[in-house]
């Protein structure tokens, strides 16, 4: 059984998570679990580690921002688990862990000798969480996939962007990070099931399943017989006006979901004459005449600066938001009021900050244990926690079975004595 978490730590303190991940989805899932207190051991390949370590620019003091964003609250173990000695290390690590998360190319981990059956034999209580692009069954099950490819395949790209231009992807890792989030939630469910049964689970998720989940409403609309939606830019199929409207120096997002708000909006903009246009009299009418509404409303908004327009909309209590650039977001008073940015010590980056998980408990964000690790920063510590002697570790390093970060990391000495004491498995 697991130990009780100490005050101020997350509820997963005392649990060990093994991540054999790369890129975004599995690393993000494991990071969430690490922020909730789990001891996350990130297993990386010799020499290069996680692919995202080399994804740059952007860089922060020479370190990949993508890697920094997805790999805090973890320890880095570099091991060649395809070698006989390395395989024994990974088997030992799995047998003493609670969760394994991986998103390697479909079949890659099984080909290395770690199929689901062998993993369950090593540790019947383990929660094995497997992430893929298209799922584990079907004609595309073995296909590798990246977020934009699945955005295209699932239909997200077909409804993103403006009708007059080419289809566009959502320019964030929508499906990778969404799948990571669902994976973390699935681990919590699997842990609750293990509490009841004493057994682990084989949990499977995919980017395609996440995409279909995000598309629940439009997919159900098509199933109901409604027309297949097209691209509407920032607009919404069933509400007009809804979207980004031009000011003289930018854009402001405006939403008027009912007639009273529509009339208040026209009054605020000095465009009361539009109340008399029959085609704009109800929301269904405005939806049918979207182009006209957009044209006439844009003529009114474009006479004002964004600051002036926001002031008028705020005074009239019209739902709105300026379309901010990311540098404006970083300086925004509301963003700062949330206190979501956290400063962490990083061996290579001065004044390093990261983003807390998007929730607080009794007003406090979950603790973040450490900044993203250097490649192999914790190899010695993890191996020592598995009971390997100094002589054996030295021999493994000499053989090239494992890799340790260059001396100088202030975490190397402290992690060398880290031991697992919960006896969860």
Phi, psi and omega in degrees: 000160185272159176281160177282138178294148177283156178305135179090351178259165180285167184289347180267005177302134184098349177259146177249132177244129174258125176248120170249076190232164177210160178068247193237305196299301181294317176302321180292318178301313182293325177298318177301314181295323176296320177295335176271012169109351182291150171276104184262121176255114181268113181272121184235157182283154178300136171089307188246332182068203179305136179308324186291347175298335182255005179279101182199155356289169004280152176233156175237109185051042176086000181251137181303125178295323179300314178297316181300324185287342191238006191221028173282172177057038181220161169245143183257120175247121178255119183210142173270090185280002173275344174279160182299314181293320179293324178297320179296323178297313181293322177299318179296318180296316179296319183295340182250018184242171182253329185220140170236125177240129178216147176221039177290172176308138183311125178088352186292316181291322177296321179295335178276004178101009183237065174280171186300324180294316180294320179298318179293325176296319179297324187203093181297340181269359184287141170263109183260112186250114188245121182249136180222179180277308187247000182104170186268355179230164177098169187294342181251014185301326184268001183282134171291156183208147172239160184312308182297326179296318181284329171302318179291313184297322186281345182104353180300316181297328183292341181244014182247135182103182182266146184299334183275356181236180180291155175303153185225144173278158170289121192278038168226166180282065187303314186274322176300308183289326176296318178294322175299319178296314178297324179296317178298318178296320179296324178296318178299318178296317181295325176295320177296320178296321179295326176302327184274326188249340185081002184242152176279186181221155170259105184260129180237134177221161177213158176298324180294319178295322176297317179300315180298324178294316178296334182266016184310310185292308179295325178295318177294328177297316178294320177299329182282353181104000178289156180300151175294124184291147176255194181272130183232024179060235179269004184281173178235139188302319190258003182224130175220129004276142179201111180150189182271125179244145186284141164255185179286345182224019180170215179220150175228132179276131184230139176228127175230093189273357178211170187294323180297316178295323177300314180293319178298322179296314181297321178296317182297327183268001183067033182239041183298338180298338180288345176296337184272356180280114185303321183293347181251012192286333179226163179298315176303322177294319180294325177297319180292333183242044184306314184298319180293316178299314181298317180297311185290321180289322179297326178298325180283318184287328186287351176280349185246152170287164178300320180297316179294317182295316178299321179298316179294317182293321179295318180296327180270001180058042175270129177303126185199168172198136171295147175276102187266146170278165186294328176292326175293323177299317181297333180261005187285138183296320180293319178299315180294327180297331181288337178064033186278341179278138183230132176278135178228149173287133175227133185298333186248348187235121176280144179055043178287136175229155177223176181255126174297159169303151189276048174203155174238154176240114186053041176083005184239133175288150174303144180292145174250123191284325185193160177288165177304139187276154168292156181299118179078015182299336188240013181304310181299314182297318180292316179297320177297323180292340176272002176093008179284139181282166178301320182294318180294317179299316179299320180293320178296321177296317180297321181286346183081016177287325178232167180223135180248144177299158177299147178303151178124342178286128181285359176267342185298315183292317183290323182287340182297337181254006180291128180236150174271124186239000188278335181062038186291336183241000000 
